[in-house]
Amino acid sequence: MWLAVLAIVSVAVLSCSKTADPYGGTAPVTPPTTTPTTPVDSGWAFETTPAWAEEFDYTGAPNSTNWTYDLGNSGWGNHELQNYTNDISNAKVEGGYLTITAKKESSNGMNYSSARLLSKGTNGDFLYGRAEIMAKLPAGRGTWPAIWMLPSGTWAYGDWPNSGEIDIMEHVGYDPNVIHFSTHTKSFNWVLGTQVTSTKTVPTAITEFHKYRVDWTPYAIRGYYDDQLVFTFVNDGKGFASWPFDKPFHLLLNLAIGGDWGGAQGVDDTIFPASMVIDYVRIYKMIR
C-alpha cells in the first residue's frame, strides 16, 4: 500500500479517537496564546535506563501503581462494539506478559468485552522522551488493537483533536500485518482529511513480538518499528494548531472490536478469544 522502509507521509481516514468526550478532554474555552517559534533540531538523545518501565514480572491483575483503566460501552467515538472492563479475564499478567483479551460474551449491554489500560496518573505521564513497547498483535477480522498516546491532565488546547494524539501502533484485523503510525492535531486530523500517517508491512506482526517506538522531542515526533524509522512529523513552528505536543501525555494499550475502521469489513465471531500480548513497556527521559 505504502513504502515499507521509510515513512511516506500520506492522508488516510483512520484513528483511535474521533471525539474528546470518551477520553476525558476538558479544556479552557479559549486555548492559551503562545508565540510560535521556529523549531531547531538540537539532536536530543535519550537516557539509556528507563525512567518508567513495566516488565510484567508478576502474576495477576496489572500493577495498579502503573495502570488505570478506561471502562464502559460508549462506542468510544468510533462506534466500537466492546465493553471495556477491569476484569482479570480481559487484562492479565502471567508468564512475563500482559495479555489484553477480547471475548465474545454479553458484557454491559455489548456483545464483546475487552480492556483499555492507561499509564495516566502514574509515573507513566511524560513530556518528551522515548517510549518502547514490545508487542504481538491479535489475528482476525474485526480486531482493532492500538498502542497510542493522549494528553494527561487538562487538555490545554481544547477537546480532540486540538490537544493532540499520537498513534504509535494501529492495526486492523482484516488487513493483516499492516501497521500504522499517525498523529492528530487541530490542523492535521481525519475530519479534515489531513491526518499525517505512515504504514509499514511487518510480515510477522501477529505471530511474533515486534518493537513499537516513538521518539518525541520539541522538534519532531519520530516513529520506529523494530528500530527502523517509519514516520517523521516535524514541528512547523506555527503554534498549537499543528503542534500541541508540548504538554505531558500518557500511554494507552487497548484492543477494540469493530468500529468505523476496525469493523469496516465486519467481525468474524470465530476468532474469539483474541489477544494482544505485551512483553514490556519502557519510557526513557529525553536528555535536555
N, C-alpha and C positions, 0 to 999 in steps of 0.2 A: 504493500500500500504506500508506504513512505520509506525512504532510505533507512537502513538499519544501523549504520555505524555512527555517523554524526547526526546531530539534530537537524532536521529540516522543519523550520517553523511553518505551521500550517493552521488553517482555520477549520474547526470541527464543532459539531453541536453535541457535546457530552460534558457531564460534570457530576461531581459528587454532591454539590449543593446548588440549589437554584433559588431558594429564598432564605432570608435570615431567620425567620420565625422559628424553624425547627432547631436552630443552632444557638439560640440564646443571644443573638445580636442585640445589644442595647447601646444606643449611641446618642450623642448630642444632636439636636435638631440641625444645628449648623456646625459642620466639621471645623476643627481649628485651622486657622490660617497659617500656612507655612510659606517661607520664601524658598522657591526652588533654587537649587544649586547644581552646577554641573558636576556629575559624579566622576570620580577618579578611581581607577583600579589600582589599589595600593598593594596588590599581591598578597592579601592576607593569608596567613597559614592557620592551622588548627592544632590544638593541643593533641597529643598522642594518647593521653589517658582520658577515658570518658569522664565527663562531669556528672553524668547521669546514665545509668545502664540498667537493663533488665535482662538477666541471663536465664531466667526461668529455671533455676536450680533448686526447685522445691516442688511439692505436690499439693494440689488443691485449687482453690479459687485464686485468681490473680491478686497479687500483693496490693492491698488497699492503700498502702502508702505511696504507691506508684501509679495506680489506675483508678479512675472513676468510670461510670457508665452513663451513656445516653439510653433512656428507656422509652418504650412506647410504640404505638401503632399508627402514627400520624401520617405515614407515607413519606415523611422527611423531604418534602418539597419536590419529590420525583415520582410520586405515585407508586412507591415501593410496597411490596406485599408482605413483609415480615413484621413481626412484633419483636422489638429489641428487649431482652431480659438481662438480668444479672444472675441467672441460674447457672450453676456449675456445669450443667449439661450443654450449655451454649458457649461457655468460656472456661476452659480448664487447663491447668498447668500440670504436666506429667511427663516424666522421661526427658526433661530438659527442654521441653517445648510448650508454648502456648498454642492451644488449638481452639479456634473460633469455629463453631459448628452451626450450620443452618439445618433445621429439621422440618420435615413435613408433618405438621401437627396443628391442632387448634390451639391458638395462643392469643388471648386477649382480643378476640374477635377477628383475628387474622388466621390464615391457613399455614403460616410458616413462623418459626421462631429463629432468632439468631442473636448476635451480640455486637455491640459497638463500644469499644474501650477508648478512653481519653487519658492523656497524661496531664490534662488541665488541673490546676490547683495543687500540683505536686512540684517537685524539683524538675519535672519534665517540661515546664514552661521555660522558653528561652528566646532571646533576641540575638540573632546572628549565630552561626555555628554550623556544624556538620552533624547530620543525623544519618545513621545507617541502620537498616532493617534487613535481616536475612529471613526470607520467607519462601514458602512453597504454596502455590495458588490452587484453588479448587477447580475441578473439571465439571462441565455440564452446562447445558443451555439454561439460562435464567439466573445464573450466579453473577454477582457484581461485587467483587472484593475491592477494597481500596486501602491504601496507606497514604495519609494526607495530613494537612495542617490547616488550622483555623486560628483566628486571633484569640488571645486569652484576655480575661477581664473585660473591661469596657471596649466595645468596638469603636475606636476613636474617630473613624471617618464615616460611620454610618453602617446601616444594615447591608447584607450581602447584595452585590459584590464589592461595595465601596471599601470595606476594610480588608479585603483580600482573602485569597485561598490559594494554597499550594498543594497540588496533587502529585505526590511522589510516585505513586503507582496506582493505576486503574486498569482493570481488566474485565471484559465481559465474556461469559462462558461460550457464547455462540461464535466467538472469534478467537479460538484457542491460541495461546502463546503470543498474542499481540498485546504489548504493554504500552500504556500512555502516560506521559508526564505533561502536566498542564499548570498554568497559573491563571487566576481570575482577578480582575480589578474593575473599577468603575469604567475605565476606557476599553478594557480588553476582557470580554466575557461572552458566554454563549448567547445571551439575549440579543446582543448587538451583532452577533456573528463574527466577533473579532477575537475570540479567545485564542490564546497562544498555546499550542500543543505540539508535542513531538511524539513519534511512536518508534518502537523497536520490536522486531520479532525475536523472541527468546524461545528457541525451539523446545526447551525442556522446562518451561515455566511451571507447568502443572505436575511434573514428575520429579523435579529436583529443586533444591534450595538455590536461590539467587539473591545477590545483594542489591538492595534498592537504596539509593543515597541521594541526599541533597546537600550542597554546599551553599550556604546563604551568607552573603556579605552585603555591606552597604552599596556595593557596585552592581552585583548581579546575583541571580538565583541560577545555579547550575545543577543539572541532574545527571546522575551516573547510574548505569546498570552494570553490575559486576566491574565497577571502577572504570567503565568506558563512558566517555562523555556522550550524552544523547540530547541534552537540552541546555539552552542558554537564554535567559531573559535579563536584559541589561536595564538598569535604572536610567531612564531617559532625562532625569533631572527636571521634569515638568510638574512635579508635585504628586499628591496622594492619588489623584485620579488614575495615574498609570503606575505609581509606586507607593502603595500603602504599607510596604514591608519594612517599616521602621519601628514597629511595636512588637511586644512579645507574642509568640504563637505557641501552640501545643500540637502534639501528635494525636491522630485518630487511627484506629485499626478497626475495620468493620467488614462484615460480609452481608451485603444486601441481596435480596431476591426480587427479581422482576424490576419494575420501574421503567421510566421512559427510555432509558438506554439499555439497562441490563435485561429487560423483558421485551425488547423490540422484536424478538423472534419467538416469544412465548417462553414458558417454563416447562422443562422436562421433569415430571414428578418422579421418574425412575432413578434420579441421580442421588436422592437423599438417603442418609445424611451427607452433606457436602461440607468440606472443611478447608479453611486457610490455616496453615501451620507456621508459627513464628519461632525461629531459633533464638534470636536476640534482637534487642533494640538498644542502640548506643547513641548518645549525644555528646559531641565534643565542642568545647568552647572555641570561639574564634580568638586568635591572638591579636590584640589591638595594637 
